[in-house]
Amino acid sequence: MAYVQIDKVTLATEADAYFSQAPNQETTSQQIERQMQAGKGRVNALQSLAAAFAHESWDTTLEEDLKMLRE
C-alpha cells in the first residue's frame, strides 16, 4: 500500500505552473533521436563502423569471404 503524507497546503503560484504542463508523448526511438540531435548519448558503434567503411570498395564478395573462412 502506498500513501502520501501532506505536511503543508498552500495556494498555487506561478512557480507551480511546471506541474500543470502536459508531458511530451514520444516513442522511445523519438526520444533517442531528440537526445542524439541535442548531442547527448553515444553514437551507435555499429553506425560508426558502417560509416567508416561506407565508401570502401572490396576485391572479394561476401560469399567468397565466407568460403575462405570455411576452408
PDB file of N, CA, C and O in Angstrom:
ATOM      1  N   MET A   1       0.847  -1.174   0.000  1.00  0.00           N
ATOM      2  CA  MET A   1       0.000   0.000   0.000  1.00  0.00           C
ATOM      3  C   MET A   1       0.897   1.243   0.000  1.00  0.00           C
ATOM      4  O   MET A   1       1.900   1.291   0.712  1.00  0.00           O
ATOM      5  N   ALA A   2       0.532   2.232  -0.791  1.00  0.00           N
ATOM      6  CA  ALA A   2       1.294   3.471  -0.866  1.00  0.00           C
ATOM      7  C   ALA A   2       0.439   4.620  -0.356  1.00  0.00           C
ATOM      8  O   ALA A   2      -0.787   4.593  -0.461  1.00  0.00           O
ATOM      9  N   TYR A   3       1.092   5.616   0.189  1.00  0.00           N
ATOM     10  CA  TYR A   3       0.367   6.790   0.666  1.00  0.00           C
ATOM     11  C   TYR A   3       1.265   8.011   0.553  1.00  0.00           C
ATOM     12  O   TYR A   3       2.478   7.892   0.383  1.00  0.00           O
ATOM     13  N   VAL A   4       0.657   9.179   0.650  1.00  0.00           N
ATOM     14  CA  VAL A   4       1.383  10.448   0.616  1.00  0.00           C
ATOM     15  C   VAL A   4       1.028  11.204   1.883  1.00  0.00           C
ATOM     16  O   VAL A   4      -0.140  11.362   2.237  1.00  0.00           O
ATOM     17  N   GLN A   5       2.066  11.664   2.550  1.00  0.00           N
ATOM     18  CA  GLN A   5       1.838  12.464   3.759  1.00  0.00           C
ATOM     19  C   GLN A   5       1.973  13.927   3.394  1.00  0.00           C
ATOM     20  O   GLN A   5       3.003  14.333   2.857  1.00  0.00           O
ATOM     21  N   ILE A   6       0.965  14.721   3.670  1.00  0.00           N
ATOM     22  CA  ILE A   6       0.964  16.143   3.347  1.00  0.00           C
ATOM     23  C   ILE A   6       1.144  16.920   4.649  1.00  0.00           C
ATOM     24  O   ILE A   6       0.329  16.828   5.567  1.00  0.00           O
ATOM     25  N   ASP A   7       2.239  17.692   4.705  1.00  0.00           N
ATOM     26  CA  ASP A   7       2.516  18.474   5.901  1.00  0.00           C
ATOM     27  C   ASP A   7       2.004  19.901   5.792  1.00  0.00           C
ATOM     28  O   ASP A   7       1.718  20.538   6.806  1.00  0.00           O
ATOM     29  N   LYS A   8       1.884  20.415   4.550  1.00  0.00           N
ATOM     30  CA  LYS A   8       1.509  21.810   4.384  1.00  0.00           C
ATOM     31  C   LYS A   8       0.757  21.979   3.071  1.00  0.00           C
ATOM     32  O   LYS A   8       1.156  21.407   2.057  1.00  0.00           O
ATOM     33  N   VAL A   9      -0.311  22.745   3.071  1.00  0.00           N
ATOM     34  CA  VAL A   9      -1.089  23.031   1.863  1.00  0.00           C
ATOM     35  C   VAL A   9      -1.087  24.540   1.663  1.00  0.00           C
ATOM     36  O   VAL A   9      -1.405  25.298   2.579  1.00  0.00           O
ATOM     37  N   THR A  10      -0.717  24.975   0.433  1.00  0.00           N
ATOM     38  CA  THR A  10      -0.705  26.407   0.124  1.00  0.00           C
ATOM     39  C   THR A  10      -1.368  26.621  -1.231  1.00  0.00           C
ATOM     40  O   THR A  10      -1.580  25.667  -1.980  1.00  0.00           O
ATOM     41  N   LEU A  11      -1.690  27.859  -1.542  1.00  0.00           N
ATOM     42  CA  LEU A  11      -2.239  28.193  -2.844  1.00  0.00           C
ATOM     43  C   LEU A  11      -1.143  28.095  -3.900  1.00  0.00           C
ATOM     44  O   LEU A  11       0.024  28.369  -3.617  1.00  0.00           O
ATOM     45  N   ALA A  12      -1.520  27.703  -5.120  1.00  0.00           N
ATOM     46  CA  ALA A  12      -0.561  27.577  -6.213  1.00  0.00           C
ATOM     47  C   ALA A  12      -0.035  28.946  -6.626  1.00  0.00           C
ATOM     48  O   ALA A  12      -0.767  29.934  -6.588  1.00  0.00           O
ATOM     49  N   THR A  13       1.223  29.001  -7.016  1.00  0.00           N
ATOM     50  CA  THR A  13       1.850  30.225  -7.522  1.00  0.00           C
ATOM     51  C   THR A  13       2.315  29.978  -8.954  1.00  0.00           C
ATOM     52  O   THR A  13       2.149  28.878  -9.480  1.00  0.00           O
ATOM     53  N   GLU A  14       2.896  30.999  -9.586  1.00  0.00           N
ATOM     54  CA  GLU A  14       3.404  30.832 -10.950  1.00  0.00           C
ATOM     55  C   GLU A  14       4.533  29.807 -10.996  1.00  0.00           C
ATOM     56  O   GLU A  14       4.722  29.145 -12.017  1.00  0.00           O
ATOM     57  N   ALA A  15       5.269  29.669  -9.926  1.00  0.00           N
ATOM     58  CA  ALA A  15       6.351  28.692  -9.881  1.00  0.00           C
ATOM     59  C   ALA A  15       5.817  27.261  -9.967  1.00  0.00           C
ATOM     60  O   ALA A  15       6.554  26.346 -10.334  1.00  0.00           O
ATOM     61  N   ASP A  16       4.546  27.064  -9.633  1.00  0.00           N
ATOM     62  CA  ASP A  16       3.943  25.738  -9.682  1.00  0.00           C
ATOM     63  C   ASP A  16       3.393  25.389 -11.068  1.00  0.00           C
ATOM     64  O   ASP A  16       2.870  24.291 -11.260  1.00  0.00           O
ATOM     65  N   ALA A  17       3.502  26.292 -12.022  1.00  0.00           N
ATOM     66  CA  ALA A  17       2.953  26.069 -13.360  1.00  0.00           C
ATOM     67  C   ALA A  17       3.595  24.868 -14.046  1.00  0.00           C
ATOM     68  O   ALA A  17       2.977  24.250 -14.913  1.00  0.00           O
ATOM     69  N   TYR A  18       4.803  24.537 -13.675  1.00  0.00           N
ATOM     70  CA  TYR A  18       5.502  23.390 -14.264  1.00  0.00           C
ATOM     71  C   TYR A  18       4.663  22.122 -14.127  1.00  0.00           C
ATOM     72  O   TYR A  18       4.636  21.300 -15.042  1.00  0.00           O
ATOM     73  N   PHE A  19       3.993  21.958 -13.018  1.00  0.00           N
ATOM     74  CA  PHE A  19       3.252  20.732 -12.747  1.00  0.00           C
ATOM     75  C   PHE A  19       1.937  20.652 -13.515  1.00  0.00           C
ATOM     76  O   PHE A  19       1.305  19.596 -13.530  1.00  0.00           O
ATOM     77  N   SER A  20       1.512  21.730 -14.147  1.00  0.00           N
ATOM     78  CA  SER A  20       0.280  21.695 -14.927  1.00  0.00           C
ATOM     79  C   SER A  20       0.551  21.509 -16.416  1.00  0.00           C
ATOM     80  O   SER A  20      -0.388  21.487 -17.210  1.00  0.00           O
ATOM     81  N   GLN A  21       1.820  21.375 -16.810  1.00  0.00           N
ATOM     82  CA  GLN A  21       2.161  21.161 -18.212  1.00  0.00           C
ATOM     83  C   GLN A  21       1.907  19.706 -18.586  1.00  0.00           C
ATOM     84  O   GLN A  21       2.178  18.792 -17.807  1.00  0.00           O
ATOM     85  N   ALA A  22       1.384  19.509 -19.786  1.00  0.00           N
ATOM     86  CA  ALA A  22       1.178  18.145 -20.280  1.00  0.00           C
ATOM     87  C   ALA A  22       2.530  17.561 -20.686  1.00  0.00           C
ATOM     88  O   ALA A  22       3.324  18.252 -21.324  1.00  0.00           O
ATOM     89  N   PRO A  23       2.808  16.313 -20.332  1.00  0.00           N
ATOM     90  CA  PRO A  23       4.091  15.708 -20.707  1.00  0.00           C
ATOM     91  C   PRO A  23       4.148  15.435 -22.210  1.00  0.00           C
ATOM     92  O   PRO A  23       3.116  15.226 -22.849  1.00  0.00           O
ATOM     93  N   ASN A  24       5.356  15.437 -22.766  1.00  0.00           N
ATOM     94  CA  ASN A  24       5.540  15.080 -24.175  1.00  0.00           C
ATOM     95  C   ASN A  24       5.272  13.594 -24.340  1.00  0.00           C
ATOM     96  O   ASN A  24       5.701  12.781 -23.522  1.00  0.00           O
ATOM     97  N   GLN A  25       4.568  13.250 -25.392  1.00  0.00           N
ATOM     98  CA  GLN A  25       4.311  11.843 -25.664  1.00  0.00           C
ATOM     99  C   GLN A  25       5.161  11.449 -26.862  1.00  0.00           C
ATOM    100  O   GLN A  25       4.801  11.714 -28.009  1.00  0.00           O
ATOM    101  N   GLU A  26       6.297  10.810 -26.581  1.00  0.00           N
ATOM    102  CA  GLU A  26       7.218  10.396 -27.630  1.00  0.00           C
ATOM    103  C   GLU A  26       7.472   8.903 -27.502  1.00  0.00           C
ATOM    104  O   GLU A  26       7.442   8.335 -26.410  1.00  0.00           O
ATOM    105  N   THR A  27       7.722   8.288 -28.650  1.00  0.00           N
ATOM    106  CA  THR A  27       8.133   6.891 -28.611  1.00  0.00           C
ATOM    107  C   THR A  27       9.597   6.850 -28.175  1.00  0.00           C
ATOM    108  O   THR A  27      10.274   7.877 -28.135  1.00  0.00           O
ATOM    109  N   THR A  28      10.064   5.672 -27.857  1.00  0.00           N
ATOM    110  CA  THR A  28      11.459   5.514 -27.438  1.00  0.00           C
ATOM    111  C   THR A  28      12.405   5.978 -28.539  1.00  0.00           C
ATOM    112  O   THR A  28      13.384   6.673 -28.267  1.00  0.00           O
ATOM    113  N   SER A  29      12.117   5.596 -29.778  1.00  0.00           N
ATOM    114  CA  SER A  29      13.003   5.999 -30.872  1.00  0.00           C
ATOM    115  C   SER A  29      12.985   7.516 -31.083  1.00  0.00           C
ATOM    116  O   SER A  29      14.010   8.096 -31.444  1.00  0.00           O
ATOM    117  N   GLN A  30      11.835   8.166 -30.863  1.00  0.00           N
ATOM    118  CA  GLN A  30      11.778   9.627 -30.969  1.00  0.00           C
ATOM    119  C   GLN A  30      12.597  10.276 -29.862  1.00  0.00           C
ATOM    120  O   GLN A  30      13.262  11.284 -30.102  1.00  0.00           O
ATOM    121  N   GLN A  31      12.562   9.720 -28.658  1.00  0.00           N
ATOM    122  CA  GLN A  31      13.352  10.258 -27.549  1.00  0.00           C
ATOM    123  C   GLN A  31      14.840  10.127 -27.836  1.00  0.00           C
ATOM    124  O   GLN A  31      15.607  11.060 -27.598  1.00  0.00           O
ATOM    125  N   ILE A  32      15.251   8.964 -28.348  1.00  0.00           N
ATOM    126  CA  ILE A  32      16.670   8.746 -28.656  1.00  0.00           C
ATOM    127  C   ILE A  32      17.116   9.701 -29.747  1.00  0.00           C
ATOM    128  O   ILE A  32      18.187  10.299 -29.649  1.00  0.00           O
ATOM    129  N   GLU A  33      16.300   9.850 -30.790  1.00  0.00           N
ATOM    130  CA  GLU A  33      16.646  10.758 -31.886  1.00  0.00           C
ATOM    131  C   GLU A  33      16.797  12.192 -31.378  1.00  0.00           C
ATOM    132  O   GLU A  33      17.749  12.879 -31.749  1.00  0.00           O
ATOM    133  N   ARG A  34      15.870  12.651 -30.536  1.00  0.00           N
ATOM    134  CA  ARG A  34      15.933  14.011 -29.990  1.00  0.00           C
ATOM    135  C   ARG A  34      17.196  14.191 -29.150  1.00  0.00           C
ATOM    136  O   ARG A  34      17.859  15.225 -29.234  1.00  0.00           O
ATOM    137  N   GLN A  35      17.524  13.190 -28.345  1.00  0.00           N
ATOM    138  CA  GLN A  35      18.710  13.284 -27.495  1.00  0.00           C
ATOM    139  C   GLN A  35      19.989  13.256 -28.318  1.00  0.00           C
ATOM    140  O   GLN A  35      20.952  13.946 -27.985  1.00  0.00           O
ATOM    141  N   MET A  36      20.014  12.465 -29.390  1.00  0.00           N
ATOM    142  CA  MET A  36      21.204  12.416 -30.244  1.00  0.00           C
ATOM    143  C   MET A  36      21.393  13.762 -30.957  1.00  0.00           C
ATOM    144  O   MET A  36      22.522  14.228 -31.107  1.00  0.00           O
ATOM    145  N   GLN A  37      20.295  14.385 -31.395  1.00  0.00           N
ATOM    146  CA  GLN A  37      20.390  15.694 -32.042  1.00  0.00           C
ATOM    147  C   GLN A  37      20.855  16.758 -31.063  1.00  0.00           C
ATOM    148  O   GLN A  37      21.502  17.729 -31.456  1.00  0.00           O
ATOM    149  N   ALA A  38      20.528  16.579 -29.793  1.00  0.00           N
ATOM    150  CA  ALA A  38      20.950  17.533 -28.773  1.00  0.00           C
ATOM    151  C   ALA A  38      22.386  17.273 -28.323  1.00  0.00           C
ATOM    152  O   ALA A  38      22.916  17.999 -27.482  1.00  0.00           O
ATOM    153  N   GLY A  39      23.020  16.232 -28.886  1.00  0.00           N
ATOM    154  CA  GLY A  39      24.403  15.933 -28.541  1.00  0.00           C
ATOM    155  C   GLY A  39      24.550  15.078 -27.306  1.00  0.00           C
ATOM    156  O   GLY A  39      25.642  14.975 -26.746  1.00  0.00           O
ATOM    157  N   LYS A  40      23.465  14.463 -26.872  1.00  0.00           N
ATOM    158  CA  LYS A  40      23.539  13.604 -25.697  1.00  0.00           C
ATOM    159  C   LYS A  40      23.720  12.164 -26.150  1.00  0.00           C
ATOM    160  O   LYS A  40      23.280  11.786 -27.235  1.00  0.00           O
ATOM    161  N   GLY A  41      24.358  11.379 -25.328  1.00  0.00           N
ATOM    162  CA  GLY A  41      24.498   9.956 -25.629  1.00  0.00           C
ATOM    163  C   GLY A  41      25.665   9.670 -26.542  1.00  0.00           C
ATOM    164  O   GLY A  41      26.367  10.574 -26.996  1.00  0.00           O
ATOM    165  N   ARG A  42      25.855   8.394 -26.798  1.00  0.00           N
ATOM    166  CA  ARG A  42      26.944   7.954 -27.658  1.00  0.00           C
ATOM    167  C   ARG A  42      26.394   7.540 -29.008  1.00  0.00           C
ATOM    168  O   ARG A  42      25.245   7.113 -29.121  1.00  0.00           O
ATOM    169  N   VAL A  43      27.214   7.670 -30.018  1.00  0.00           N
ATOM    170  CA  VAL A  43      26.835   7.207 -31.335  1.00  0.00           C
ATOM    171  C   VAL A  43      26.928   5.690 -31.327  1.00  0.00           C
ATOM    172  O   VAL A  43      27.867   5.124 -30.767  1.00  0.00           O
ATOM    173  N   ASN A  44      25.981   5.049 -31.931  1.00  0.00           N
ATOM    174  CA  ASN A  44      25.967   3.602 -32.007  1.00  0.00           C
ATOM    175  C   ASN A  44      27.255   3.120 -32.667  1.00  0.00           C
ATOM    176  O   ASN A  44      27.623   3.612 -33.734  1.00  0.00           O
ATOM    177  N   ALA A  45      27.937   2.171 -32.050  1.00  0.00           N
ATOM    178  CA  ALA A  45      29.215   1.676 -32.557  1.00  0.00           C
ATOM    179  C   ALA A  45      29.060   1.065 -33.942  1.00  0.00           C
ATOM    180  O   ALA A  45      29.936   1.232 -34.791  1.00  0.00           O
ATOM    181  N   LEU A  46      27.965   0.365 -34.181  1.00  0.00           N
ATOM    182  CA  LEU A  46      27.742  -0.232 -35.494  1.00  0.00           C
ATOM    183  C   LEU A  46      27.553   0.843 -36.551  1.00  0.00           C
ATOM    184  O   LEU A  46      28.037   0.694 -37.673  1.00  0.00           O
ATOM    185  N   GLN A  47      26.852   1.932 -36.213  1.00  0.00           N
ATOM    186  CA  GLN A  47      26.682   3.031 -37.159  1.00  0.00           C
ATOM    187  C   GLN A  47      28.030   3.661 -37.489  1.00  0.00           C
ATOM    188  O   GLN A  47      28.291   4.011 -38.641  1.00  0.00           O
ATOM    189  N   SER A  48      28.883   3.805 -36.486  1.00  0.00           N
ATOM    190  CA  SER A  48      30.210   4.388 -36.707  1.00  0.00           C
ATOM    191  C   SER A  48      31.036   3.504 -37.628  1.00  0.00           C
ATOM    192  O   SER A  48      31.718   3.996 -38.528  1.00  0.00           O
ATOM    193  N   LEU A  49      30.971   2.197 -37.398  1.00  0.00           N
ATOM    194  CA  LEU A  49      31.727   1.261 -38.228  1.00  0.00           C
ATOM    195  C   LEU A  49      31.209   1.272 -39.662  1.00  0.00           C
ATOM    196  O   LEU A  49      31.994   1.285 -40.610  1.00  0.00           O
ATOM    197  N   ALA A  50      29.907   1.266 -39.816  1.00  0.00           N
ATOM    198  CA  ALA A  50      29.319   1.293 -41.160  1.00  0.00           C
ATOM    199  C   ALA A  50      29.701   2.583 -41.885  1.00  0.00           C
ATOM    200  O   ALA A  50      29.998   2.554 -43.080  1.00  0.00           O
ATOM    201  N   ALA A  51      29.698   3.697 -41.186  1.00  0.00           N
ATOM    202  CA  ALA A  51      30.070   4.972 -41.802  1.00  0.00           C
ATOM    203  C   ALA A  51      31.536   4.977 -42.209  1.00  0.00           C
ATOM    204  O   ALA A  51      31.902   5.558 -43.231  1.00  0.00           O
ATOM    205  N   ALA A  52      32.385   4.320 -41.397  1.00  0.00           N
ATOM    206  CA  ALA A  52      33.813   4.291 -41.701  1.00  0.00           C
ATOM    207  C   ALA A  52      34.092   3.538 -42.991  1.00  0.00           C
ATOM    208  O   ALA A  52      35.019   3.880 -43.725  1.00  0.00           O
ATOM    209  N   PHE A  53      33.289   2.510 -43.273  1.00  0.00           N
ATOM    210  CA  PHE A  53      33.521   1.691 -44.463  1.00  0.00           C
ATOM    211  C   PHE A  53      32.531   1.971 -45.586  1.00  0.00           C
ATOM    212  O   PHE A  53      32.466   1.204 -46.546  1.00  0.00           O
ATOM    213  N   ALA A  54      31.779   3.020 -45.493  1.00  0.00           N
ATOM    214  CA  ALA A  54      30.727   3.303 -46.464  1.00  0.00           C
ATOM    215  C   ALA A  54      31.256   3.481 -47.885  1.00  0.00           C
ATOM    216  O   ALA A  54      30.584   3.085 -48.837  1.00  0.00           O
ATOM    217  N   HIS A  55      32.422   4.054 -48.052  1.00  0.00           N
ATOM    218  CA  HIS A  55      32.942   4.345 -49.390  1.00  0.00           C
ATOM    219  C   HIS A  55      34.058   3.397 -49.811  1.00  0.00           C
ATOM    220  O   HIS A  55      34.747   3.640 -50.801  1.00  0.00           O
ATOM    221  N   GLU A  56      34.232   2.321 -49.059  1.00  0.00           N
ATOM    222  CA  GLU A  56      35.270   1.343 -49.388  1.00  0.00           C
ATOM    223  C   GLU A  56      34.807   0.455 -50.536  1.00  0.00           C
ATOM    224  O   GLU A  56      33.615   0.191 -50.694  1.00  0.00           O
ATOM    225  N   SER A  57      35.759   0.003 -51.326  1.00  0.00           N
ATOM    226  CA  SER A  57      35.441  -0.994 -52.354  1.00  0.00           C
ATOM    227  C   SER A  57      36.213  -2.257 -52.004  1.00  0.00           C
ATOM    228  O   SER A  57      37.334  -2.190 -51.500  1.00  0.00           O
ATOM    229  N   TRP A  58      35.616  -3.397 -52.271  1.00  0.00           N
ATOM    230  CA  TRP A  58      36.198  -4.677 -51.876  1.00  0.00           C
ATOM    231  C   TRP A  58      36.533  -5.494 -53.112  1.00  0.00           C
ATOM    232  O   TRP A  58      35.824  -5.451 -54.117  1.00  0.00           O
ATOM    233  N   ASP A  59      37.642  -6.249 -53.018  1.00  0.00           N
ATOM    234  CA  ASP A  59      38.063  -7.090 -54.133  1.00  0.00           C
ATOM    235  C   ASP A  59      37.299  -8.404 -54.177  1.00  0.00           C
ATOM    236  O   ASP A  59      37.225  -9.042 -55.227  1.00  0.00           O
ATOM    237  N   THR A  60      36.734  -8.812 -53.057  1.00  0.00           N
ATOM    238  CA  THR A  60      36.005 -10.077 -52.997  1.00  0.00           C
ATOM    239  C   THR A  60      34.570  -9.826 -52.561  1.00  0.00           C
ATOM    240  O   THR A  60      34.247  -8.789 -51.982  1.00  0.00           O
ATOM    241  N   THR A  61      33.717 -10.804 -52.856  1.00  0.00           N
ATOM    242  CA  THR A  61      32.327 -10.700 -52.429  1.00  0.00           C
ATOM    243  C   THR A  61      32.187 -11.330 -51.058  1.00  0.00           C
ATOM    244  O   THR A  61      33.090 -12.022 -50.587  1.00  0.00           O
ATOM    245  N   LEU A  62      31.080 -11.096 -50.434  1.00  0.00           N
ATOM    246  CA  LEU A  62      30.810 -11.680 -49.127  1.00  0.00           C
ATOM    247  C   LEU A  62      30.832 -13.206 -49.208  1.00  0.00           C
ATOM    248  O   LEU A  62      31.361 -13.869 -48.317  1.00  0.00           O
ATOM    249  N   GLU A  63      30.262 -13.757 -50.268  1.00  0.00           N
ATOM    250  CA  GLU A  63      30.248 -15.205 -50.444  1.00  0.00           C
ATOM    251  C   GLU A  63      31.658 -15.776 -50.521  1.00  0.00           C
ATOM    252  O   GLU A  63      31.944 -16.819 -49.933  1.00  0.00           O
ATOM    253  N   GLU A  64      32.534 -15.091 -51.246  1.00  0.00           N
ATOM    254  CA  GLU A  64      33.922 -15.552 -51.359  1.00  0.00           C
ATOM    255  C   GLU A  64      34.633 -15.480 -50.010  1.00  0.00           C
ATOM    256  O   GLU A  64      35.404 -16.373 -49.659  1.00  0.00           O
ATOM    257  N   ASP A  65      34.377 -14.439 -49.275  1.00  0.00           N
ATOM    258  CA  ASP A  65      34.976 -14.303 -47.930  1.00  0.00           C
ATOM    259  C   ASP A  65      34.507 -15.423 -47.005  1.00  0.00           C
ATOM    260  O   ASP A  65      35.301 -15.989 -46.253  1.00  0.00           O
ATOM    261  N   LEU A  66      33.212 -15.739 -47.066  1.00  0.00           N
ATOM    262  CA  LEU A  66      32.679 -16.803 -46.211  1.00  0.00           C
ATOM    263  C   LEU A  66      33.254 -18.163 -46.600  1.00  0.00           C
ATOM    264  O   LEU A  66      33.539 -18.985 -45.728  1.00  0.00           O
ATOM    265  N   LYS A  67      33.429 -18.411 -47.908  1.00  0.00           N
ATOM    266  CA  LYS A  67      34.045 -19.659 -48.359  1.00  0.00           C
ATOM    267  C   LYS A  67      35.461 -19.770 -47.810  1.00  0.00           C
ATOM    268  O   LYS A  67      35.872 -20.838 -47.357  1.00  0.00           O
ATOM    269  N   MET A  68      36.205 -18.670 -47.850  1.00  0.00           N
ATOM    270  CA  MET A  68      37.576 -18.671 -47.370  1.00  0.00           C
ATOM    271  C   MET A  68      37.635 -18.976 -45.873  1.00  0.00           C
ATOM    272  O   MET A  68      38.559 -19.649 -45.417  1.00  0.00           O
ATOM    273  N   LEU A  69      36.667 -18.493 -45.114  1.00  0.00           N
ATOM    274  CA  LEU A  69      36.629 -18.759 -43.679  1.00  0.00           C
ATOM    275  C   LEU A  69      36.357 -20.221 -43.382  1.00  0.00           C
ATOM    276  O   LEU A  69      36.856 -20.754 -42.391  1.00  0.00           O
ATOM    277  N   ARG A  70      35.568 -20.882 -44.229  1.00  0.00           N
ATOM    278  CA  ARG A  70      35.235 -22.296 -44.010  1.00  0.00           C
ATOM    279  C   ARG A  70      36.402 -23.201 -44.344  1.00  0.00           C
ATOM    280  O   ARG A  70      36.478 -24.313 -43.820  1.00  0.00           O
ATOM    281  N   GLU A  71      37.314 -22.764 -45.198  1.00  0.00           N
ATOM    282  CA  GLU A  71      38.442 -23.623 -45.631  1.00  0.00           C
ATOM    283  C   GLU A  71      39.520 -23.719 -44.605  1.00  0.00           C
ATOM    284  O   GLU A  71      40.522 -24.398 -44.825  1.00  0.00           O
TER     285      GLU A  71
END
